[in-house]
Amino acid sequence: MRIREHFSNKYLFLGCVCCMIIVFGNFFDSNQIIDHTKISKSKLKIYAANDDQCSLKKCFDIKKCKEFKIYIYKYPVIYKSSVYINILSILKKSRYYTPNPNKACLFISAIDTLAQDPLNKNFVRDAASLIPKLKYWNHGKNHIIFNMYSGTYPNYREKIPFDTDNAIRIKTSVSAKYYRKNFDISFPLFYDNIAFNNSKVKHLNKSSLIYGSKKYFLTFKGKRYLQGTGSNVRNKLYHLNNQRDVILLTTCKHGLDWTRFKDRRCDADNLNYDKYDYNELLNSSTFCLIPRGRRLDTYRFLESLKVGCVVVLLSDGWILPFSEIINWNRAIVRVKENQLMQVNSILREIPYEKIIEMRKLSLFLYEKYFSSLELIIDTTVEILRKRIERFKILNDMP
């Protein structure tokens, strides 16, 4: 009797466990259920690619691309940022998505790599150890790594802090030094609350943005770094500020220890900074000064394009977003950082007709490529697809 009771209780327990698995398994998104796509066992690294020389010919298996299909790993799933979740969601709805890794041309991890700055709230610490163990990693061939923030205080080094091997890096703030032409993609920097798709985009009055009179000629409002990376240009902006049509405002108030580095200009700068509204300056300016920050890219780059404020860029070496398909020279004014003191005279020589054309083009580029996350991802995918198709044609491949 006791034996029968023992087995009865045992099967009852196992039945409850199975029910719990079914219930909680359905609770999670189907894409997060562990499947056959498991992490391979860790192996000693026996191969080191010279990734600075990567190209489709050297670091890519084109034989996998009979069809242009994108596979997203189903395991492991480590999300920190809503942006990465949305990126994967857009890709899964793409006509190029495949749930079958054997049909894939490109592979994307479900491990969030957007923030590889340890001070960022969305930093995934385990990404560096997990990504090389992905089942189809193969030293990164045919893989894509998305990254928006790399490096950290105080040096903000540009390189992603783990070995991406032969993976294609889709990255913000990428410099000419590390950019692999026709292999990597320069990605735009945007806020987390970017519109998901065009149906969520708020449309502005283009006519007033293009032809309306502007109160200010040149403006900037942002942080002044008292030391370290990015401080060189911003520390000199006050020389150009005439408090009439050129309004260049900086504040020392950022970071927990800013008072340690406080200089004699900080109090006056902070006081003047608070007198102006950022968005009012942005919408009321002919030109918007975009000096580099701690990294090469800044949020105000897209913010300026959005309202037709002509970008005046001081960020040496930065490869601009989607520069493979966009001729930025027609839309913005680019000035070397060491020519800061000549900015005013350079801009004063630009005729009104050209300014109008640059405003039009700024608005056009923003709406066509950057106004929603869906557009940004679709553009990224099309760049990759056309590259691969072009490579196949040039190499006489089916």
ABEGO torsion letter per residue (X at the ends): XAAAAAAAAAAAAAAAAAAAAAAAAAABBAAABBBABBBBBBBBBABBBBAAABBAAAABBAAAAABBBBBBBAOBBBBABAAAAAAAAAAAABAABBABAAABABBBBABBAABABAABAABBAAAAAAAAABAAAGGGBGBBBBBABBEBOAAGBABBABBAEABBBBBBGBBAAABBBGABBBBBBBBAABBABAAABBBBBAAAAAABBBABABBBBBBBBABEBGAAAAAAAAAABAGBABBBBBBABBEAAAAAABBAAAAAAAAAAAABBAAAAAAABABBBBBBBABABBAAAAAAAAAGBBBBBBBBGBBBBGAAABBAAAABBBBBAAAAAAAAAAAAABBAAAAAAAAAAAAAAAAAAAABAAAAAAAAAAAAAAAAAAAAAAAGBX
